[in-house]
Every structure is written in structure tokens, then in C-alpha cells.
Amino acid sequence: MPTEQEILDALQFDLTLLNGPINTSNDPAYVLTYEFAGSTQPDDHVWDNYTGWTPYSAAEKATYRAALDHIETIINVQFVEYNAALHGSEPDINAGKVDLDNFTSGVGGYSYSATSSGHLVSFDGFTVFKNTLDLTSRISLILHELGHTLANKHPFSGTDVLPDAFDSNKYTVMSYDVNPDNGVDSDALQLYDLLSLQDRWGANMTTNISDTTYTQARNPTVDSIWDTGGIDTFDASAQSSAVVLNLNEGSFSSFQRVDDVSIGYGVVIENAIGGAADDTLTGNTAANELTGNAGKDLISGDKGRDIIKGGKDADKLLGERGNDTLKGGNGRDVLKGGNGRDLLEGGIGDDRLTGGALEDVFVFKSGHGRDTIQDFEDDIDTLKLGIDGITTLAQVEAVADRIDGNLVLDFGGNDRVTLKDITWDALSDDITLI
């Protein structure tokens, strides 16, 4: 995966006259006016001498406006349809349909001026499309040319380019290559487009600012999520096939198709819920709540204080870094706390629990089955017991037995917990009855 700087270098035209971005996330939205050209060339100095000027249909205008609306949700720009009485002599962006050669479907471009100290004075742009095309079904083409209008370049042109593996519509609409996963061009701005355009124009910090739940891709190709606040959730509970949910920025998830959702750089999604099949859930550095539901799931936390729940079936839960809570649920589960002060509770089924580094708490209750604690550390870890009818430490000692170097607490009724490589004398002062 290229670094963020490598992505910026590969996608941005150099605006060498400027000493910084055109706009930032903290500034007011930068207003760009636009106008649809008719049957004659507009009086605007950015145009080449095109011929065959053809007006947009009402439906094509609606598609173009939808593209602008989509871009507005990503960057700190406001597109306003041009009104001569309000906006002066000419719009910032002209959109037209003209004669183009057989190898060209559209062209986008820009011009700008700046002071000697590097401050922007003016920005002017255009998009034109082949006049034989019906633009109502060409949202990807419109976004591509608008990317040029906003000073994005092809990822394969110039000195700095994307590696071949990342030069596709899976990552940017500025590529000429289709997404290799689905064989088509993307119908929305993609992961690298978000990064590049936001770096130059600022980010829209009001998009999805409250708690948002994402249940699948919101478009037919790849949904690149820009989300600025709230406690957010990837919820695949309605999915019957296996899903892959990765909460890390710059990563891809698979709800219904391979890699059909990506997370923009700087976005934090807190929670993930799996579906009915064998899912893979991966957390990020925030405090995540990760729930597997049915299926044999693999669930991994990260650095935050995570709550990880396996649900039904045999799951593998990995806390990784941070002080985590791991609950297996039903099934033969494997729980590994990792590097942190973790709480591990296997739940119903014969489970294997490994706390990892630091002080961990293991919970065993009536009905949990036959659990094995792999690495209980004397005077460091704690065993919490919630067993029906057990109210004293003497009652626990009465069911303790040393078998093959391990300590076995057999409470009857198929409830038994085995602690490896420890004695009753070492364990007894680390037990809490609950």
C-alpha cells in the first residue's frame, strides 16, 4: 500500500504558484460557481477552440449536479449554479458537450493565478464531454473529469505514479483501469480521491457527524466512507454469507462483494457486527465493540479498550493490545487477551483462554462447560468463579485436583475449569467468588 504522501504525489497536479492548499477543513466552504454551456462556446479563457456545442438534457444536468453534490459531501467546497446578476461576468466552472475524437470521452482542466506570496487570486475550470454520449449513465466519467477540474491528475502520468497494483478504479476514479474486483469503473469518489481532494480543498467536516450505521455498500461499486463524528457501526447482521469487516482507516471491507466498502483516511468507525456465516472482524486503535454473531468468526481488536463478543459457534477472539473484554458466547471458543489487562469469559462451551501479558481476569460460571486457562500467573491474574452453590473458598478447594501437572476444578454437571501448570496453594489467593 502506498503511503499517504505517495498517493498525494501521484494524484495531484503541482500548483507551484501556491504556498499551501486552496482551502482547509477549518475555513468556510470555498464557493465554485458552475454553468451548463449551450449551443455556443462560452466566453471563457480556459477553453480550447471546441466545435459542435450541444446543450445538456435535463436528465444529464441532474446527473452532473448529483456528481457535484457527492463531491460536496467529501471536500470543503460549495458548488453554486451560476447567476450573472449575483456572481459576476463568468462562472468558475463551465460544463459542455462538444465534438471530441473517437478516443476521447471527456476533458477536464483548470487554470489559476496567485500573488507573488503564494496566495490564490482566481481559480477557473471546465469539463467537456463527447456530444454523442448520454451522460445520465456516465457518473464515473463525470467524476473523473471533475477530478481534473479540481486539479487531480492521472495516477500513471508524470514523474510520481501509483504502483500498478493500485492504479485502478478500486482506489481512484482518476485511473483508466477498471476495478479488478468487479470489472467496472467506480461510480463514486474512491479512497485515494478523498485523500487527494481533501488535502487540497479541505474536508467537509459535517458529513455523517452523528452516530451512523453502515449495513452494506451504498452504491453498486465501492463505497468509500467519509464520516466525521459519532459512534459508528459496521452492521452486517442481515448478511447470510461471510463478511470481512476491517475498521482501520484506509482499509477495505466486504459486505456483499469483495472489498465493496473502504474507510477514508482520518475516519474512525468504532463498532462492527458480523452476520450468520464465518466472519472476520478487525478493530482499530479506538475502543471497539466487535460482535461475531453466528458462524465461526475470527475477531481481532487492536490498541483500544475493546469489547469482543463471539456469539454463537466456535470463535477465535484476539484482544491484541489494550485492556480488553473478551466473551466467547456459545461454542468451543479460543480467547487470547494479548498485551493488556484483559477480562476473558469463555461462556457456554469448552473454551481455551490465554490472558497474555499483564494482569488478566478469567471468569468461569455455572453452565460454561469445560474451559482451559493456558497461562494463569500466580499473584498477577485473577480467577472469578460464579458457581451455583459455591460460596466459600473451602468448597472450591474440595473440588480441586492435580492432574498431569495441571489444576482441575471440577464442579460437576460438566462444569470444569483446568488451569495449566499451577497448584492450589498458588491459585487460592487469586480467586474471587462472584
C-alpha positions in Angstrom: 0.0 0.0 0.0 1.5 3.4 -1.0 2.0 6.0 1.8 -0.4 8.9 2.0 2.3 11.2 0.6 3.0 8.9 -2.3 -0.7 8.9 -3.1 -0.8 12.7 -3.0 2.3 12.9 -5.2 0.7 10.5 -7.7 -2.7 12.2 -7.9 -2.2 15.9 -7.6 -1.1 18.4 -10.2 1.6 20.7 -8.9 0.1 24.1 -8.1 3.6 25.6 -7.8 2.4 29.2 -7.5 0.6 28.5 -4.2 2.3 28.2 -0.9 -0.3 25.9 0.6 -3.7 24.3 0.0 -6.5 26.2 -1.7 -8.8 25.7 1.3 -8.7 23.9 4.6 -11.2 21.9 6.7 -11.4 24.8 9.2 -12.2 27.5 6.7 -15.6 28.4 5.3 -16.6 26.3 2.2 -14.9 27.5 -1.0 -17.6 28.6 -3.4 -17.2 27.5 -7.0 -19.9 28.6 -9.4 -20.8 26.4 -12.5 -22.8 26.8 -15.6 -24.0 24.5 -18.4 -22.9 25.6 -21.8 -25.5 25.7 -24.6 -25.0 25.5 -28.3 -22.2 28.0 -28.5 -18.8 28.2 -26.8 -18.8 30.3 -23.6 -16.7 33.4 -23.4 -14.1 31.9 -21.0 -10.4 31.9 -21.4 -9.8 28.3 -20.2 -11.5 26.8 -23.3 -9.7 25.3 -26.3 -11.5 26.0 -29.6 -14.1 23.3 -29.5 -16.9 22.8 -32.0 -20.2 21.0 -32.0 -21.6 22.6 -28.9 -24.6 20.7 -27.7 -26.8 21.5 -24.8 -27.2 19.1 -21.9 -30.6 17.4 -21.4 -32.4 18.0 -18.2 -31.5 14.4 -17.1 -27.9 15.0 -17.9 -27.9 18.2 -15.9 -29.4 16.2 -13.0 -26.6 13.6 -13.2 -23.9 16.3 -13.3 -25.4 18.1 -10.3 -25.5 14.7 -8.4 -21.8 14.4 -9.0 -21.2 17.8 -7.6 -23.4 17.0 -4.6 -21.4 13.9 -4.0 -18.1 15.8 -4.1 -19.5 18.4 -1.7 -20.0 15.7 0.9 -16.3 14.9 0.8 -14.5 18.3 0.4 -15.0 21.8 1.9 -16.4 23.2 -1.3 -19.8 24.6 -2.2 -20.9 24.3 -5.9 -23.4 27.0 -6.8 -25.2 27.3 -10.2 -24.1 30.5 -11.9 -26.3 33.6 -11.9 -24.8 36.5 -13.8 -26.6 39.0 -11.6 -25.2 37.5 -8.5 -21.8 36.1 -9.5 -20.2 38.5 -12.0 -19.0 38.1 -15.5 -18.4 34.4 -15.8 -18.7 31.1 -13.8 -15.8 29.3 -12.2 -16.6 26.1 -14.0 -18.2 25.6 -17.4 -19.7 22.2 -18.4 -20.3 21.5 -22.1 -20.8 18.8 -24.7 -18.7 19.1 -27.9 -17.0 17.3 -30.8 -14.2 15.1 -29.5 -12.2 12.5 -31.3 -13.1 8.8 -31.2 -10.6 8.1 -28.5 -11.7 10.8 -26.1 -14.9 10.8 -24.0 -14.3 13.8 -21.9 -11.8 16.5 -21.0 -11.4 18.5 -17.7 -9.0 21.2 -16.8 -8.3 24.3 -14.7 -6.3 27.5 -14.6 -5.4 29.6 -11.6 -3.5 32.7 -10.6 -1.8 33.7 -7.4 0.0 36.6 -5.8 3.8 36.7 -5.5 3.5 35.5 -1.9 1.6 32.4 -3.0 -2.0 33.3 -2.2 -4.7 32.2 -4.6 -6.3 35.0 -6.7 -8.5 33.1 -9.1 -9.5 29.5 -10.0 -11.2 28.6 -13.2 -12.1 25.3 -14.6 -14.1 23.3 -17.2 -15.4 19.9 -18.2 -16.5 18.9 -21.7 -17.8 15.6 -22.9 -18.3 14.0 -26.3 -21.6 15.2 -27.6 -22.8 11.8 -28.7 -22.7 10.4 -25.2 -25.7 10.1 -22.9 -24.2 11.4 -19.6 -27.1 10.1 -17.5 -25.2 6.8 -17.3 -21.7 8.1 -17.1 -21.3 9.3 -13.5 -17.8 7.8 -13.3 -16.7 9.8 -16.4 -18.2 13.0 -14.9 -16.3 12.4 -11.6 -13.1 11.7 -13.5 -13.2 15.0 -15.5 -14.3 17.0 -12.4 -11.3 15.5 -10.7 -9.1 17.2 -13.3 -11.1 20.4 -12.9 -10.2 20.3 -9.2 -6.5 19.7 -10.0 -6.2 15.9 -9.8 -4.2 14.1 -12.4 -4.0 10.6 -13.8 -2.1 8.3 -11.3 0.0 7.0 -14.2 1.2 10.3 -15.6 4.2 12.4 -14.6 7.2 11.5 -12.5 5.3 10.3 -9.5 2.9 7.5 -10.2 1.0 4.8 -8.3 2.3 1.3 -8.4 0.4 -0.8 -11.0 -1.4 -2.8 -8.3 -3.1 0.4 -7.1 -3.7 2.2 -10.4 -7.3 1.2 -10.8 -10.8 2.4 -10.1 -10.7 0.4 -6.9 -8.6 3.2 -5.5 -9.2 6.3 -7.6 -11.7 7.4 -10.4 -8.7 9.1 -12.0 -7.4 5.8 -13.2 -8.0 4.4 -16.7 -8.2 0.9 -15.4 -11.4 -0.8 -14.1 -11.6 -2.1 -10.5 -10.1 -5.6 -10.9 -12.6 -7.0 -8.3 -15.7 -6.1 -10.2 -14.5 -5.2 -13.7 -16.1 -1.7 -13.8 -15.3 1.9 -13.2 -16.4 3.3 -9.9 -19.5 5.4 -9.6 -18.2 7.4 -6.6 -15.0 9.0 -5.4 -12.7 6.4 -4.1 -10.2 6.1 -1.2 -7.3 7.9 -2.8 -9.6 10.6 -4.4 -10.9 11.5 -0.9 -7.3 11.9 0.4 -6.1 13.9 -2.6 -9.0 16.3 -2.9 -9.3 16.9 0.9 -5.6 17.7 1.1 -6.1 20.5 -1.5 -9.6 21.7 -0.7 -10.2 20.8 2.9 -12.6 18.2 4.2 -16.3 18.6 4.7 -16.5 18.2 8.5 -20.3 17.9 8.7 -20.7 14.7 6.7 -22.1 11.8 8.9 -21.2 13.8 12.0 -23.6 11.8 14.3 -23.9 8.1 15.1 -24.1 6.3 11.7 -24.7 2.6 11.0 -23.4 1.2 7.7 -25.2 -2.1 6.7 -23.7 -2.5 3.2 -22.2 -0.5 0.3 -24.4 2.4 -0.6 -23.5 2.2 -4.2 -23.0 -0.6 -6.7 -19.2 -0.4 -6.9 -17.1 0.6 -3.9 -18.4 2.8 -1.1 -15.6 5.0 0.2 -16.8 6.2 3.6 -16.2 9.7 4.8 -17.5 10.1 8.4 -16.6 12.9 10.7 -18.1 12.0 14.1 -20.4 10.0 16.4 -20.2 6.4 17.4 -20.4 4.5 14.1 -21.0 0.8 13.3 -20.5 -1.6 10.5 -23.5 -3.8 10.9 -23.6 -7.0 8.8 -26.2 -8.8 11.0 -28.5 -9.1 8.0 -25.8 -10.8 5.8 -26.1 -14.6 5.4 -22.7 -15.0 3.6 -19.3 -14.5 5.2 -18.3 -10.9 5.6 -14.9 -9.2 6.2 -15.1 -6.0 8.3 -12.0 -4.0 8.9 -12.3 -0.8 10.9 -8.9 0.7 10.1 -8.7 3.8 8.0 -7.5 3.2 4.5 -8.8 -0.4 4.6 -11.4 -2.3 2.7 -14.3 -4.4 3.9 -16.5 -7.0 2.2 -20.3 -6.9 3.0 -21.8 -8.4 -0.1 -18.9 -8.3 -2.6 -15.2 -8.4 -2.4 -13.9 -5.1 -1.0 -17.1 -3.2 -1.6 -16.6 -0.7 1.2 -13.5 1.3 2.2 -12.8 3.7 5.0 -11.3 7.2 4.3 -8.1 8.3 5.9 -8.9 10.1 9.2 -12.2 8.3 9.6 -12.9 6.4 12.9 -15.6 3.6 12.8 -15.9 2.3 16.3 -18.0 -0.9 16.2 -18.6 -4.0 14.0 -21.3 -6.7 14.0 -20.9 -9.9 11.9 -23.6 -11.9 10.3 -24.7 -15.5 10.1 -21.6 -17.1 8.5 -17.9 -17.4 9.3 -16.8 -13.7 9.5 -13.6 -11.8 10.0 -13.8 -8.7 12.1 -10.8 -6.4 12.7 -10.7 -3.4 15.1 -8.7 -0.2 15.1 -7.0 1.8 17.7 -10.3 3.2 19.1 -12.3 1.5 21.8 -14.2 -1.0 19.6 -17.2 -3.3 20.3 -16.9 -6.3 18.0 -19.6 -8.9 17.8 -19.4 -12.0 15.7 -23.0 -13.3 15.9 -23.5 -16.7 14.3 -20.7 -18.6 12.5 -17.1 -19.5 13.3 -15.7 -16.0 13.5 -12.2 -14.6 13.8 -12.3 -11.3 15.7 -9.3 -9.1 16.4 -9.1 -6.0 18.4 -6.2 -3.5 18.4 -4.9 -0.9 20.7 -8.1 0.4 22.3 -10.1 -0.8 25.2 -12.2 -3.3 23.2 -15.3 -5.4 23.9 -15.2 -8.5 21.8 -18.1 -11.0 21.7 -18.0 -14.2 19.8 -21.7 -15.1 19.7 -22.8 -18.5 18.5 -20.5 -21.2 17.3 -16.7 -21.7 17.7 -15.0 -18.4 17.5 -11.5 -17.1 17.9 -11.2 -13.8 19.8 -7.9 -11.8 19.9 -7.7 -8.8 22.1 -4.3 -7.7 20.9 -3.1 -4.5 22.6 -5.2 -2.6 25.2 -7.3 -3.6 28.1 -10.0 -5.7 26.5 -13.1 -7.7 27.5 -13.5 -11.0 25.6 -16.6 -13.0 25.8 -16.9 -16.2 23.8 -20.6 -16.9 23.9 -21.8 -20.3 22.7 -19.4 -22.7 21.2 -15.8 -24.0 21.6 -14.1 -20.7 21.6 -10.4 -19.6 21.7 -9.8 -16.4 23.6 -6.4 -14.6 23.7 -6.2 -11.4 25.6 -2.8 -10.2 24.2 -0.8 -7.3 25.7 -3.1 -5.7 28.2 -5.1 -6.1 31.4 -7.9 -8.2 29.9 -11.1 -9.9 31.1 -11.8 -13.3 29.5 -15.0 -15.2 29.8 -15.4 -18.3 27.6 -19.2 -18.6 28.1 -21.1 -21.8 27.1 -18.9 -24.4 25.5 -15.5 -25.9 26.1 -13.1 -22.9 25.7 -9.4 -22.2 25.8 -8.4 -18.9 27.4 -5.0 -17.2 27.2 -4.6 -14.0 29.0 -1.2 -12.8 27.7 0.9 -10.2 29.3 -0.1 -8.1 32.4 -2.8 -8.7 34.9 -5.8 -10.6 33.5 -9.1 -11.7 34.9 -10.6 -15.1 33.9 -14.3 -15.6 34.5 -15.9 -19.1 34.9 -19.6 -19.6 35.8 -22.1 -22.5 36.1 -23.1 -23.8 32.6 -19.8 -22.7 31.0 -18.7 -26.3 30.3 -15.1 -27.4 30.3 -12.7 -24.5 30.0 -8.9 -24.5 30.0 -6.8 -21.5 31.1 -3.5 -21.7 29.4 -1.3 -19.2 31.2 -2.6 -18.3 34.7 0.1 -16.3 36.6 0.3 -16.6 40.3 -0.3 -13.3 42.2 -0.8 -11.5 38.9 -4.0 -12.9 37.4 -7.4 -13.4 39.0 -10.0 -16.2 38.6 -13.6 -15.1 39.2 -15.9 -18.0 39.9 -19.7 -17.8 39.8 -20.8 -21.3 40.6 -24.2 -22.3 41.9 -23.9 -23.4 45.5 -20.3 -22.4 45.9 -20.0 -19.6 48.5 -16.7 -20.3 50.2 -13.1 -20.9 49.2 -13.1 -24.2 51.1 -15.8 -25.5 48.8 -13.6 -24.7 45.8 -10.7 -26.5 47.4 -12.8 -29.5 47.9 -13.3 -30.0 44.2 -9.7 -29.2 43.2 -7.5 -31.9 41.9 -3.9 -32.0 40.5 -3.9 -33.9 37.2 -0.8 -34.2 34.9 0.7 -31.1 36.4 -2.4 -29.0 36.0 -5.0 -27.9 38.5 -8.6 -29.0 37.7 -11.6 -27.5 39.5 -14.5 -30.0 38.8 -17.8 -28.5 39.9 -19.9 -31.3 38.5 -22.6 -31.2 35.9 -20.0 -30.9 33.1 -18.6 -27.7 34.6 -14.9 -27.9 35.0 -12.0 -25.5 34.6 -8.4 -26.6 34.1 -5.6 -24.2 34.9 -2.3 -25.3 33.4 1.0 -25.5 35.4 -0.3 -24.2 38.7 -1.0 -25.5 42.2 -3.9 -24.9 44.6 -1.6 -23.2 47.0 -0.5 -20.7 44.3 -4.1 -20.2 43.0 -6.1 -20.0 46.2 -5.3 -16.3 47.0 -6.1 -15.3 43.4 -9.7 -16.5 43.4 -12.7 -14.2 43.8 -16.2 -15.6 44.3 -19.0 -13.8 42.4 
